[in-house]
């Protein structure tokens, strides 16, 4: 397997997807906890904020921007600073021969 643009794109999607799943699971967990365990005032506030206004769209946009930035972080900063660490795709033959 030779590193290339397809492997880089696949690595980017895997990184962003894993992070997105973790972040949005956390957001849903917090929202559910506030709705179930919060008092009447907290429930009303969460229901009101999640159903109206531009603030919720700003939070979603910031969340996706962070996820995209975190996925690109390795390509932008880590890869140029540490090229010896290789690309996303590394040949199994190469990695096994490096261990010996």
N, C-alpha and C positions, 0 to 999 in steps of 0.2 A: 504494500500500500504506500503510495507516494503522497506526501502532503501537498495540498493544493487549495484552490479557492473553494471547491466543494466541501472539503474537510473543514476549512475555516468557517464557512457558512453553517455547516452542521454543528460544529462546536459552539458557535455563537447562539444558535437556536436552542441547543441543549442547556447551555448556561442560563440564558434568559428564561427558558421554560421552567427549569428547576427553581430558580429564584422567584419567578412569578407565582408558581404554585404555593410556595411557602408563604410569601407575603399576603396573597389574597386569602389563604386559609386562616392566617392570623387575623386579618381584618374581619372576616366572617365570624370567627370565634369571639372576638371582642364585641362585635355588634350583637351577636346572639346572647352573650353573657349579659350585656347591658339591658337587653330587652327582657330577659327572663329573671335576672337577679336584681335589677335596678328597681327602685320604687316607682310610684306612679309618675312623678315628675321626670325621672330619667327616661322611662319608657316613652312618655309623650315627647320629650326632647329628641330622642333618637328617631322616633317615627316621623317627626316633623322635619328633621334635618335630612333624613334619607329620602324623603318624598318630594322635596321642593328646593328651589334655589340653585344658584350657580356654584356654590361652595362645594357641593358633592362632585361636580364635574371637574373642578380644579383639583380636588384630592385625587380623583381617578387619573387625571392627566399627569400630575406630579408622580404618582405611583408608577405609571407606565414609563415615564421619562427616566425615573431612577432605575427601573428594570432594564431598559434599553442601554443606559449608560453603564450599568454594572456588567452587562453582557459584552459591551465593547471595550471595557476597561483593560482586559488582558491584551487585546489587539492593539490598543492605542498606547498603553504605557508599559506593560510587562514585556511584551514581545520585543520591542526595540531595545529595551534595557538589558534583557537577558536572552539573546538569540540562541545561546547554548542549550536552553531548556526545550527548544524545538517548537514545532507547530502543534495543532490539536491532534493531528493524525500522525502516529509514529509506527513504523513498521515493527511487527512482532519479532522478526528476525534480528533487526537492529537492536531492539531493546534487550533481547536475550543475549546477544553477543556482547553487549556493553556490560552485562552483569558478570560475565566470566573473567 
